[in-house]
Amino acid sequence: MPNCKTAVPYKGTPEQEEKLRKVIEEHKGQPGATMPVLQAAQGIFGYLPEEVQIMVAEGLDIPLSEVYGVATFYSFFSLNPKGKYQISVCLGTACYVKGSADVLSAVEQKLSVTPGGITSDGLFSLDACRCIGACGLAPVMMINDDVYGRLTPAQVGPILDKYIKMG
Amino acid sequence: MEEKMVNLTIDNIPVTVPAGTTVLEAARSAGIKIPSLCFLKDVNEIGACRICVVEVEGARSLMASCVYPVSEGMVVHTNTPKVRHSRQLTLELILSNHRMDCLTCSRNAQCELRQLAADLGIDAVRYANDDLMPQIEDTALHLVRDNSKCILCRRCVATCRKLQEVGVIGTNDRGFNTHIGCAFDRDLSEVDCVSCGQCIVACPTGALAEKDSTAEVLAALHDPTKHVVVGPAPSVRVTLGECFGMPVGSNVEGKMVSALRRLGFDKVFDVDTAADFTIMEEGTEFIHRLQEGGTLPLITSCSPGWIRFCEQHYPEFVPNLSSCKSPQQMFGALVKSYYAEKAGIDPKDIYVVSIMPCTAKKYEVKRPEQRMANGCMPVDASLTTRELARMITQAGMMFDHLPDGEFDPMLGMSTGAAVIFGATGGVMEAALRTVVAKLTGSEMGPLEFTDVRGTKGIKEASYELPGKTVRVCVASGLANAKIVLDGVRSGKLHYDFIEFMACPGGCVNGGGQPLHPSTVRSFTDLRGLRAKALYKQDSGMEFRKSHENPVVQEVYATYLGEPGGHKAHELLHCTYVPQKRYRTDT
């Protein structure tokens, strides 16, 4: 399931945790505290791993299941960090009719990762995005700031190998 | 202050109800049953399923009557073509995502969804999804979840969160991916679920069910090498009849004993007897802690759901827990020691079955600290009231025709004190009966401690005992336990003795008790009626204090020695330890 535990180990620093504790303290006891605290937590850590959600649950004295329910309901929240290389495959209308779904599955198969997820070495994170305004090049994939257009599934492997080589 | 009344008409019937009443309840008072699905009174009132919609004149759209309050002059129609069409369409859409294996479903005839389809006249499901596969999650010892039958009513989530303050299940993801599960979709066995089973009795469909152990019990009954002994818990005798259509609060002890005997159990004993032993041990422990300056408040340990909650949520109170095993575990321990010796049977050949109001008992029988010195686990299988009812039905017994039987004598005699264990406050009252007699040295003291009776969530009282005022508290439902413990921890509340039961109302309302649809659960005082039957039985008993039980006296005199003594400790006590609440490994 894409929304489950992240594949990379938790690397939060004591400074980050202290920051989160302060935010929790400010919101504790207020109705509707979960959302702003989670938003701040994502700002601090970049994502919401289990360790961070437990801190929020214990800090606000609410069940972890409630925190997780909120975190998985809103697409703003991410359970995975971003990789060194952030892959976005466009599933907007133009790209989709040009076969971007096949491009996406080629990436999924090559890296064993699903949209919203990250590879266990932290190198690649994968997202399916909507239109990036390059419809003329459809189907389009972005890796960080590099744009790859007019893609076929067969081209995906060699492109990714380039980044794997760079490490 | 006089309650403000509101006048309205529902289906042209004038109705007068207190302000704040919902349209659904107002309609009930006029004899109109509005169908509902997600509604569970005081627990889940979220107006989410849209089955209970009604037309309110002047309102923009159909209104969910379970959450819509009445107002003066309101005109409501509950049975118009628009209402009927909306309800039918909603139900069809719910059914479109429900795996309909009704004939072989564990809920079968007791399914609220199935009943609703009949009530609303659904004769075909136009959008049936035949591709739904079972989604079985059966990692916990007590429960099986199948999300392919879940209709997302959230009754289980609200029960876990609001009644029990445990909150291990929630609503994960959104849209079509929405599903009920634990945080990070961990298995139920990995999280701090207390196994109370209240989610099962709250569930309207077959998405949640107890883990059925009847097959292994039947196998033991047919195994000639096994000596199979059974004992039912105090509360089961006042609830089992409901499974056979008897009114809530019927005491069927005699018929239950006959049924157990006809099922082929070699000995039909009574866990009530073990409850009397619990009082002997726990009473002794309390007096000891009171007089020797031990850890107070002493907190009862009969409810395994409460024990697990304490270990994980309030580990600092673990030293306050009584070291007594629960009556179920004392029962098994006595059968596999005292009874085995008297009957000349190797304890390893004895198979002990308990009939419990509880699903957490399935978890308790497997807890490692329960293992006896002879290597045996005290209880081999724990069945819920519902499972026993299924065994009786499958055996072809006409329950209401059964004669009244009597328990086998050796561990089958009990007192009124044991009988009331099944209701919240019962353990406390039973303990007080014995503690007062021991401390005053007189049997003339009070017998009925009515302050600790009743279905209120938290009850307190104080009693003058020689040299000491004893302050007691009784709470049921873990949300109430949390309130009490937070008060004790912060120093606001002071008690010497506390009784906690995980389920609201105590064992009579346990997670293994007979199922009733929301229309019954929401408007019937199940706990009160069932408890009343226990107190009635207590008041008619020959012996009403545990220490007066001749079996108890005999076993201590000839086998155990002193209450709280060495042998009693070895057999009837154990140690609980704090446990981690969360895990973060993969």
Interface residues (C-beta under 8 A of the other chain):
Chain A: M1 N3 C4 K5 Y10 E50 E51 Q53 I54 I62 P63 L64 S65 E66 V67 Y68 G69 T72 F73
Chain B: V157 R161 V166 G167 V168 I169 G170 T171 N172 D173 R174 C182 A183 F184 D185 V191 Y582 T584 T586
